[in-house]
Amino acid sequence: MKHFILAAIAGLSLAATAAQADPAEGIWQTEVDDGAYAHVQLAPCGGAVCGTIVRTFNASGEYNSPNKGKQIVRSMAPQGGGAYEGQVWRPSNNKIYLGKMTLAGERLQLKGCIAGGLLCSSQTWARVQ
């Protein structure tokens, strides 16, 4: 009986953790940028979401980019309604931009902006898992 109670408590703890997961968490595929694309793992970082490049691809297939393991989405804080604000890093020019993310189902729109958000470039990422 004691083992059953402990197992039930452990199960409830896992369910509570899963229920608190941010809906943006997971692996996302970027759009092609400068001939390559990546899989990015979005995961909690403090009270925000951060994204790390975990796989990289080009026209020849998967390759070992020097950007693997680097954080591309930085401190995206939830704003409600699927919106996030933080920073994004663009590997092709090594610049960090004011970032915005909007989650809509299995799509994630990311924007990197300058001039206080007046000029933005965007990509739409697809959920891989």
Residue, then its C-alpha position, 0 to 999 in steps of 0.5 A: m500500500k505504501h508503494f502505491i501511495l508513493a507511486a500515485i504521488a509521483g504520478l501526480s507530480l509528473a502530471a502537474t509538471a507537464a501541465q505547467a509546460d509552456p506551449a512553445e516548448g519543443i523542437w521547431q524547424t526554422e525557415v531556410d536562411d542563407g541556404a541553411y535551416a535548423h532544428v531549435q529546441l525551445a525550453p524554459c529558462g527562468g520565467a521565459v523560453c529560450g531556444t538552442i540550435v540542436r541540428t543543422f541542415n543545408a542542401s546536402g542534408e544534415y551537417n555539423s554547423p559551428n552554430k549548433g549548441k548556440q542560443i538563437v532565441r533568448s529570454m522570450a517572456p510570455q505576454g499572454g495569448g501566445a505572444y512572447e517578447g525577448q531577443v533573437w540572434r541571427p547567425s548569418n550576421n551575428k547580430i541580436y535583435l529585439g525579438k517577438m514570437t507568436l504561437a498559433g497551433e503548430r506554427l511559431q512566427l518569430k520576428g527580429c526587429i530594429a528601431g524599437g520594433l518599427l522594422c522587423s524581419s520574420q520567419t514562421w517555424a514549424r513544430v517538429q515535435 
